[in-house]
């Protein structure tokens, strides 16, 4: 399986971002995946500093149960769970069959589109 990468963009024109992602998806070779936010405010509202830290920890640990993740970062399990829900909704992490979480991406990139 090919290593997955993710580019996070800030592009107010969501339709242009969608067209760009569609073109990449039609390529014969894997072009990586894109997560677009319409503004920096929306980006920072969803991917807070604590969530970013949590994501980095998950990338470092690999597949990890939520309780162990909370223990590793010395945070309340319920708050970690809430952040895991948001990161899962964004597609940055995935739940595993065993009940843990993991980040399927080997690399994350940030860029301002436009």
Secondary structure, 3 states (H helix, E strand, C coil): CCCEEEEEEECCCHHHHHHHHHHHHCCCCCCCEEEEECCHHHHHHHCCHHHHHHHHHHHHHCCECHHHHHHHHCCCHHHHHHHHHHHHHHCCCEECCCCCEECCEEEEEEEECC
